[in-house]
Amino acid sequence: MLNVYIVRHGQTDTNKTFAINGAGTNLPLNETGIKQVTALGDSFDIEKIDYVYASPLIRAKQTAEILDCGKHDIIYDDRLKEIDYGNWDGKPAQELLAKYPEAFDELGYFTENYTNFCSGESYQHLNERLMEFWQDLVHRHVNETVLLVFHGTASRALVQNILHTPNIAIIGEAKNASVTRISVADHSKQPFLRYYNRVAPSDFFSD
């Protein structure tokens, strides 16, 4: 069985100030983010990982490098980048919510029609690139253990599509430096959500 561990990057300044943190805000981890990922690394046994994939955006790249400790050749894939919020990237979320309430769901996340109000990437395009990556992954890695390091909305969208959930609003956003585990059957490719949004300290590899 394939085991996939999904890690969201550590905190950035845009996370801290509740600004929109998409592909256009290519910021490094802040001090808190580095501490979060370092703490995760204390619980996360990288020796149990066969392959590491990451988004090439700086915050994900840093997170992957801290966790990996030089054990693997990290594979960077553009398809794992965060959704691109276009001209809304970096803007205060509360300011946009007040001006465009129709673009937000009940939990304060963007609805699928948010692109009616800005130049951002559509959820459809995000889903297509993520599922193209996922299909490549599950056919390339059988009975192996893989780490994916990327982003909040992108990881929500991936989980939504893997589990065939009809609405992304049902999937809450994972915390910075949290782990989600999905197992995939070798022959049927049936996915199983083992846990979601687990933070350190924890035994991430226990059944």
Residue pairs with C-beta under 8 A, 6 or more apart in sequence:
1 143
1 183
1 184
1 185
1 186
2 138
2 141
2 142
2 143
2 144
2 145
2 146
2 183
2 184
2 186
3 144
3 145
3 146
3 181
3 182
3 183
3 184
4 137
4 146
4 147
4 148
4 181
4 182
4 183
4 184
5 44
5 49
5 145
5 146
5 147
5 148
5 179
5 180
5 181
5 204
6 148
6 150
6 155
6 158
6 159
6 174
6 179
6 180
6 181
6 182
7 40
7 44
7 63
7 64
7 67
7 147
7 148
7 149
7 150
7 177
7 178
7 179
8 150
8 151
8 152
8 155
8 174
8 175
8 176
8 177
8 178
9 29
9 33
9 37
9 55
9 57
9 59
9 60
9 62
9 63
9 149
9 150
9 151
9 176
9 177
10 29
10 32
10 33
10 34
10 35
10 36
10 37
10 59
10 62
10 63
10 66
10 176
10 177
11 29
11 30
11 32
11 33
11 36
11 176
11 177
12 21
12 25
12 27
12 28
12 29
12 30
12 33
12 59
13 19
13 27
13 30
14 20
14 21
14 25
14 27
14 90
15 21
15 33
15 176
16 30
16 32
17 92
18 92
18 93
18 94
19 25
19 90
19 91
19 92
19 93
20 85
20 88
20 89
20 90
20 91
20 92
20 93
20 96
21 27
21 82
21 89
21 90
21 151
21 152
22 82
22 83
22 84
22 85
22 86
22 88
22 89
22 120
22 121
22 153
23 57
23 81
23 82
23 83
23 84
23 85
23 89
23 121
24 84
24 85
24 86
24 89
24 90
25 89
25 90
26 57
26 58
26 59
27 58
27 59
28 58
28 59
28 62
29 37
29 59
29 62
29 63
33 59
33 62
33 63
33 176
33 177
34 62
34 66
36 176
36 177
37 62
37 63
37 66
37 67
37 177
38 66
39 177
39 200
39 201
40 67
40 177
40 179
40 199
40 200
41 66
41 67
41 69
42 200
42 201
43 200
43 201
43 202
43 203
43 204
44 67
44 179
44 200
44 204
45 204
45 205
46 67
46 68
46 69
46 71
46 72
46 147
47 71
48 145
48 205
49 71
49 72
49 145
49 146
49 147
50 141
50 144
50 145
50 146
51 72
51 75
51 141
51 144
51 145
51 146
51 147
52 64
52 67
52 68
52 72
52 74
52 75
52 146
52 147
52 149
53 74
53 75
53 76
53 77
53 80
53 137
53 146
53 147
53 148
53 149
54 60
54 61
54 63
54 64
54 74
54 75
54 76
54 77
54 80
54 148
54 149
54 150
55 61
55 76
55 77
55 78
55 80
55 81
55 82
55 149
55 150
55 151
55 154
56 76
56 77
56 78
56 80
56 81
57 81
57 82
57 151
59 151
60 80
60 149
60 150
60 151
61 74
61 76
63 149
63 177
64 74
64 147
64 149
65 74
67 147
67 149
68 74
68 147
77 133
79 129
79 130
79 132
79 133
80 130
80 133
80 148
80 149
80 150
80 151
80 154
81 150
81 151
81 154
82 150
82 151
82 152
82 153
82 154
83 120
83 121
83 123
83 126
83 151
83 153
83 154
83 157
84 120
84 121
85 110
85 118
85 120
85 121
86 115
86 118
86 119
86 120
86 121
87 118
87 119
87 120
88 96
88 118
88 119
88 120
89 120
93 108
96 103
96 104
97 103
97 104
97 108
100 114
100 117
102 111
102 113
102 116
102 117
103 110
103 111
103 113
103 114
103 116
103 117
103 118
104 110
104 111
104 114
105 111
105 169
106 169
107 169
107 172
109 153
109 168
109 169
109 173
110 153
111 169
112 122
112 123
112 168
114 120
115 121
115 122
123 157
123 168
126 153
126 154
126 157
127 157
127 160
127 161
130 154
130 157
130 158
130 161
131 158
131 161
134 158
134 161
134 162
137 146
138 184
138 189
139 189
142 186
143 186
148 155
152 173
152 174
153 173
155 174
155 180
156 168
156 171
156 172
156 173
156 174
157 168
159 165
159 171
159 180
159 182
159 193
159 196
160 167
160 168
160 170
160 171
162 182
162 191
163 191
163 193
165 171
172 197
174 180
174 196
174 197
175 197
175 199
177 199
177 200
178 197
178 198
178 199
179 195
179 197
179 198
179 199
179 202
179 204
180 193
180 195
180 196
180 197
180 198
181 193
181 194
181 195
181 198
181 204
182 191
182 192
182 193
182 194
183 191
183 192
183 194
184 190
184 191
184 192
185 191
185 192
194 207
198 204
